Amino acid sequence: MGSIFSWLNLVMVLTTFIVVVLRYGFSVGWVWMQEIVVYSHAIIFLGCAAMALRQNAHVRVDLFYGSLSPENKKKIDRLGVLLFLWPMLALIAWNAWPFVKSSWIIFEGSKDGGGLEAVFLLKSFILVYVAGLFWESLRLLLPHHGGKQ
């Protein structure tokens, strides 16, 4: 899933380039095109978080983790999932669900004229973020998970 969403980086860069050229070269601009950049950025972040967890690419601020044995790293990872990641995901899901649900009920669109009429889809990626991280965190709880150390 993260590999697919990571291709949106190319979409985001190309769209940003086109927006800049049109705006400063031809004094033309469209809200929907600018929103594609915002949507792409949000989807990349929310959709690729599980991939980053899988590749152990999340930012860490640690003093001891790097020097631990692989077995102790696995124990720390498991504790982190149970004590920090799952409660955080539960809190995000609990607070996001009404937000996403109400957006779907009205098929929420852009507040700006000429914008994308898909805000409800964008907000749904909050739940994709939660589901992806939860699914990937299950792998960390397995006795012999294959993450990089």
N, C-alpha and C positions, 0 to 999 in steps of 0.2 A: 504494500500500500504506500509506504513512504517513498519508494522509488518512483512510483507514478506521480505522486504529488510533487516530488522534487523537480520534475520537468516543468512545473509552473514557474520555476526560476527564470527559464528562458522566456516564457510568455511575459513575465513581469518586466524583465529587462527590455525586451523588444517593444512592449507597449509603452514603457516609460520613455524610451528613445523616440518613438513616434509622437507621443504627447508633446515632448519638448520641441521637436522639429516643427510640428504643426503650430504650436503656440508661438514660438519665437521666430520661426521662419515665415509663417503665413498668417499669423494672428487668428488662428482657428483653434477651437477646442470643444470637446464634448465631455459632458459629465460622465456618461457611461464608460468612456474610455479611461478616464481617471479612476473610476470605481473598479475597473478591471485590475488595476495595479493594487488597490487596497484589498480586493477580494483575493487576488493571487497571494499577496503577502500573508494574509490571515490563514488561508488554506495551507500554505507551505508550513507555517508554524504549527498549526493545529494537527495537520495530517502527517507531518514528519516526526512528531515527538516520539511516537512509539518506535520508529526506526532508530532514532538517536538512542533510546533506551536499549534497544537490541544490540547496537554497536558499542554500547558503553561510552557514548560520545557526549553525555551530559556534562555540563560544567560542574566541577567538584572543587570545593575548598576544603582540603584535608591536610592534616599534618602527619597522619599515621597510615592511611589507607594504602598509599603507594608502596610502602615498604612491607606490607603484610603478605603472608603466604596466600596462595590461591584459595586454600580452604577457608582461611579467616576472612578473605574478601567475600567469599560466597555467604558466609554467616552474616557479615555486615550488610550485604545486599539484601538478604532475606529479612533482616530486622528493619532495614530501611523501607522495604515494601510494606511490611505489616504495620509499622509504627508511623510512617510518614506518608508514603505514596497512597495507600488505600484510603486512609482518612481524608487526605486532600482530594482525591478523586470523588469520594462520597460527598464531600462538601460542595465541590463544583457541580456534580450531577444534581444534587438536591436543589441548589440555587439556580441552575441553568434550565432545568426542566420546565418550570412555569414560563420562563422567559422565551424559550424555544416554542413551547406549545402555543402561547398567545400569538407569537409571530406567524405560526402556521394557520391558526384560526382565521386570521385576516389576510393571509398571503402577503405579508408585509413587503413593501417595496421601498425604493429609495425615497428619502425625504426631499431630495433635490429633483427638480424638473429635468427630465431627460436622463435620469439615472437608471441603473439596473433595477428591475422589478423582482429581485431574488434575494432580498435581505433574509427572508425566512430560511432559504437554503444555506446562506452564509452562517446564520446563527446555529443551524443544525450541526455545523462542524465542531461546535463546543462539545456536543455529545459524541461525535466521532473521536475527538481528542481523548475523552474519558474512556470510551470503549477500547480504543487502540492501546492506550497505556495500561489499562486493566489487563487486557489480553496478553500483552507482552510481559507484564509483571508476573503473570502465572508461570512463565518460563523460568524466571529467576528463582521461583520457589522449588523447582524440580531439583532433585539431588545432584544431577550432572548437567547443569545448564551450559550451553555452548558460548556464552558471552566472552568477549575479549577481556583479558585481565590487565 
